[in-house]
Amino acid sequence: MRVTDDIIYVGVNDHEIEADLFEGQYEVPLGMAYNSYLIKDEKIAVMDSVDGDFEEEWLENVKNALGGATPEYLVVQHMEPDHSANITAFMNKYKDAKVVASTNAFKMMKNFYGEDYEDRRIVVGEGDTLSLGKHELTFITAPMVHWPEVIMTYDKTDKVLFSADAFGKFGANDVEDPEGWACEARRYYFGIVGKYGVQVQNVLKKAANLDIQIICPLHGPVLDDNLSYYLETYDTWSSYNVETKGVFIAYTSVYGNTKQAVEELAKVLEDKGCPRVEYADLAREDMFESIEDAFRHDTLILATTTYNGDIFPFMRTFITHLIERGYKNRTIGFVENGSWAPTAARVMKSMLEESKDINFVENKVTITSALNDETRAQIDKMADEIMKNY
Ligand code: FEO
């Protein structure tokens, strides 16, 4: 596949991983793409490698794209093994090639693969350039998007930004994602990069000074139209702003009573005209779908049981994920259930008290086993308070 006349896609699609987890924790029902690109010029540069399970396929893709020519550079933008695993294989095959990477990347290369190519390397930092002939590459440091060594690369000839993990998504490139780009890109962003909003903002500021016509990420499709949409969406996500007005309710339920309260709250909110209401079971559905929904909406309701004097474990894990990712700038309310001493709301609130710019809903719902007239009245009061925001 050609990205431009001179840039050829040499990445691979991974469907084996659908039976496993990406990076040990993310479900990927549509597989995963590990992207790599080859820039053909007087000097040829290959942009990143791919996951270790695809060494042969990737080397074959590179060989075919080379058409008998010899590569001059392997640019390593990111050292996470889904992209760096075949550096050694490439350097062994192309003995005259040099690795181009950041200082930190070379340290990691030594640690991961026992070799940092002291005699065959070019260390690059912010604003450094590398001429391939017609194409001039400019390197942009992007620390913590999503590891400290990350660089992005701008080709000013074809106006292409090689964006490393940024703008990537879950899902292989040889299957159509029925939900389009945003859903799996959002789950990817908040799952993997979400903690580093400030660093993403810093890179977006640098990108704003570039004329970008095409974005080539390391996962997911090449983005070549309506780029302002992707840039603005990333700006919203990385600034922790609200993407969609509405309420997301995350719950756990042992016997179905808390679930019933959630369903009733959702119905009451909808009846009162809430712009959007979504809910999910943290134990039975992919938790990272819930994380992206928590960041997507302006209001989050947490509903869980009191459990061993604490809260149900899936809820504790969920809140921990949110805190780790700097959850802020939202309205949060609580529904608790406890048959003899309900304390879940207090525990959840104490976990979130250090989070910034949180408006807690004053009216909580306390269920002491099952719903009754009193708890239904609490649900109604909570919904009224939430609706004041719309
Ligand atoms: Fe796709 Fe951070 O590795």
Boltz pocket constraint, residues with backbone or C-beta under 6 A from the ligand:
constraints:
  - pocket:
      binder: B
      contacts: [[A, 78], [A, 80], [A, 82], [A, 83], [A, 146], [A, 147], [A, 165], [A, 218], [A, 219]]
      max_distance: 6.0
